[in-house]
Amino acid sequence: MACVADHIVAAPFSVLGSIGVLAQMPNFNKLLEKHGIEYEQIKAGELKRTLTMFGKNTDEDRSHFTQQMQETHDLFKEFVADNRQQLDIEKVATGEHWLGKKALELKLVDELLTSDDYLLNKSEHAEIYQISHRSSKTLSEKLMGNAQLAYDKVLTQWWEKKLLS
């Protein structure tokens, strides 16, 4: 959700957009019925659960779920539009995605730059530090590493003997 930033920089080969909402779920109802397995779902509140993975889904269930998805998409679009007012939100909120150059044209980003170029430019006016962390190996990792080395040595010696004989 980079849209909350004042200035968005992306690599020319980055993938941007995808302002959409997606839900997927398998439905095992026919498989359960085929094997004589009944599924029960008890709920309080008519719309507590609309689509189900195990029960029969009705057109009414699908319709309500689709309505919920549309409401979520509308809220998502509103959030992006509030934070990127220069966007034509209806044009970009199709769920489609674009590579950097097209995303710049659509005003999804403000600048195209690789991370290396960004850091190089910033290094002219700021100090840049590289931070790294190396975690120490656990005892079992050390033992496994040593066991692997011993195994490799034995295998190599065996192979050399095999080749020389």
C-alpha positions as CSV (number, residue, x, y, z in Angstrom):
1,M,0.0,0.0,0.0
2,A,2.6,2.5,-1.1
3,C,-0.2,5.0,-2.0
4,V,0.1,6.6,1.4
5,A,3.6,7.9,0.5
6,D,4.2,11.5,-0.6
7,H,6.5,10.3,-3.4
8,I,6.5,6.8,-4.9
9,V,9.7,5.5,-6.6
10,A,9.5,2.2,-8.5
11,A,11.9,0.3,-10.7
12,P,11.1,0.4,-14.4
13,F,10.5,-3.4,-14.4
14,S,8.4,-3.4,-11.3
15,V,4.8,-4.6,-11.4
16,L,2.3,-2.1,-10.1
17,G,-1.5,-1.7,-9.8
18,S,-3.7,-4.6,-9.2
19,I,-6.2,-2.4,-7.4
20,G,-8.9,-5.1,-7.1
21,V,-10.3,-7.7,-4.7
22,L,-10.2,-11.4,-5.2
23,A,-11.5,-14.4,-3.2
24,Q,-11.2,-18.0,-4.1
25,M,-12.3,-21.1,-2.4
26,P,-12.7,-24.7,-3.4
27,N,-16.1,-26.4,-2.8
28,F,-15.9,-30.0,-1.8
29,N,-19.7,-30.5,-1.5
30,K,-20.1,-32.9,-4.5
31,L,-17.1,-34.9,-3.3
32,L,-18.5,-35.3,0.2
33,E,-21.9,-36.3,-1.2
34,K,-20.3,-38.9,-3.5
35,H,-18.7,-40.5,-0.4
36,G,-21.8,-40.3,1.7
37,I,-20.5,-37.6,4.0
38,E,-23.0,-35.1,5.3
39,Y,-21.9,-31.6,6.3
40,E,-23.6,-29.4,8.8
41,Q,-23.1,-25.8,9.5
42,I,-24.8,-24.0,12.3
43,K,-24.8,-20.2,12.3
44,A,-26.5,-17.4,14.2
45,G,-27.3,-14.6,11.9
46,E,-28.6,-15.3,8.4
47,L,-25.6,-13.8,6.7
48,K,-22.9,-15.0,9.1
49,R,-21.4,-17.3,6.5
50,T,-22.5,-17.0,2.8
51,L,-20.2,-19.2,0.8
52,T,-18.9,-22.5,2.2
53,M,-16.2,-25.0,1.3
54,F,-18.2,-28.0,2.3
55,G,-21.9,-27.2,2.0
56,K,-24.1,-26.3,-1.0
57,N,-23.7,-22.7,-2.2
58,T,-26.8,-21.0,-3.5
59,D,-27.1,-18.2,-6.0
60,E,-28.3,-16.0,-3.1
61,D,-25.1,-16.9,-1.2
62,R,-23.0,-16.0,-4.2
63,S,-24.8,-12.8,-4.8
64,H,-24.3,-11.7,-1.2
65,F,-20.7,-12.6,-1.3
66,T,-20.2,-10.7,-4.5
67,Q,-21.9,-7.7,-2.9
68,Q,-19.4,-7.9,0.0
69,M,-16.5,-8.1,-2.4
70,Q,-17.8,-5.1,-4.3
71,E,-18.1,-3.1,-1.1
72,T,-14.5,-4.0,-0.2
73,H,-13.3,-3.0,-3.7
74,D,-15.1,0.3,-3.4
75,L,-13.4,1.0,0.0
76,F,-10.1,0.0,-1.4
77,K,-10.5,2.4,-4.4
78,E,-11.6,5.2,-2.1
79,F,-8.5,4.7,0.1
80,V,-6.2,4.8,-2.9
81,A,-8.0,7.8,-4.5
82,D,-7.8,9.7,-1.2
83,N,-4.0,9.2,-1.1
84,R,-3.2,9.5,-4.8
85,Q,-5.6,12.3,-5.9
86,Q,-3.8,12.6,-9.3
87,L,-5.1,9.2,-10.3
88,D,-8.0,8.4,-12.6
89,I,-9.1,5.7,-10.1
90,E,-11.8,4.2,-12.4
91,K,-9.1,3.7,-15.1
92,V,-6.6,2.0,-12.8
93,A,-8.9,0.1,-10.3
94,T,-9.6,-2.8,-12.6
95,G,-7.5,-5.3,-10.9
96,E,-5.0,-5.0,-13.8
97,H,-1.3,-4.5,-13.3
98,W,1.3,-2.6,-15.3
99,L,5.1,-2.4,-15.6
100,G,6.9,0.7,-14.3
101,K,6.8,2.9,-17.5
102,K,3.1,2.5,-18.0
103,A,2.5,2.9,-14.2
104,L,4.3,6.2,-14.4
105,E,2.1,7.3,-17.3
106,L,-1.0,6.3,-15.2
107,K,0.4,8.3,-12.2
108,L,0.6,5.2,-10.0
109,V,4.2,6.2,-9.3
110,D,6.1,9.5,-9.4
111,E,9.5,8.3,-10.5
112,L,11.2,5.3,-12.1
113,L,14.5,4.4,-10.6
114,T,16.2,1.2,-9.6
115,S,17.0,0.7,-5.9
116,D,20.8,0.9,-6.7
117,D,20.3,4.2,-8.5
118,Y,18.2,5.5,-5.7
119,L,20.8,4.7,-3.1
120,L,23.6,6.1,-5.3
121,N,21.7,9.4,-5.7
122,K,21.0,9.6,-2.0
123,S,24.7,8.8,-1.2
124,E,25.6,12.3,-2.6
125,H,23.7,14.0,0.3
126,A,23.5,11.4,3.0
127,E,25.5,8.7,4.7
128,I,24.4,5.2,3.8
129,Y,25.1,2.3,6.1
130,Q,25.0,-1.4,5.4
131,I,23.7,-3.4,8.2
132,S,24.0,-7.2,8.3
133,H,23.2,-9.8,10.8
134,R,24.7,-13.3,10.9
135,S,23.0,-15.7,13.2
136,S,25.1,-18.3,14.8
137,K,24.4,-21.9,14.0
138,T,22.7,-24.2,16.5
139,L,24.5,-27.2,17.8
140,S,22.5,-29.5,15.6
141,E,23.3,-27.4,12.5
142,K,27.0,-27.6,13.4
143,L,26.9,-31.3,13.9
144,M,25.0,-31.9,10.7
145,G,27.5,-29.7,8.8
146,N,30.4,-31.7,10.2
147,A,28.6,-35.0,9.4
148,Q,28.1,-33.8,5.8
149,L,31.8,-32.9,5.5
150,A,32.8,-36.4,6.8
151,Y,30.4,-38.1,4.5
152,D,31.7,-36.1,1.5
153,K,35.3,-37.0,2.4
154,V,34.5,-40.7,2.7
155,L,32.6,-40.7,-0.6
156,T,35.4,-38.8,-2.3
157,Q,38.0,-41.3,-1.1
158,W,35.9,-44.2,-2.1
159,W,35.4,-42.7,-5.6
160,E,39.1,-42.1,-6.0
161,K,39.9,-45.7,-5.1
162,K,37.3,-46.9,-7.5
163,L,38.8,-44.8,-10.3
164,L,42.4,-46.0,-9.6
165,S,41.5,-49.7,-9.4
